Amino acid sequence: MAEDYPSGTAETGADMDYPEHERTYGMFIAMSKWGVIACVALLIAMAFGFFAGGGLFGGVIAFAALIILAYFIL
């Protein structure tokens, strides 16, 4: 049998804190963007270090240069 449900909201809590929500969303987007940039820079630096003869120090320098370049571009 069908049950009778109230027509109003089930919870009457506090209002949403929209400025905090927007700050959290902005931080999530920024961390996602920089996470992707770091992964791509790491892959390029590894390829440079392994396949182009750069070695460990060349890969580290390439990684640092790519992160710095991304910082100035964005």
Secondary structure, 3 states (H helix, E strand, C coil): CCCCCCCCCCCCCCCCCHHHHHHHHHHHHHHHHHHHHHHHHHHHHHHHHHHCCCHHHHHHHHHHHHHHHHHHHC
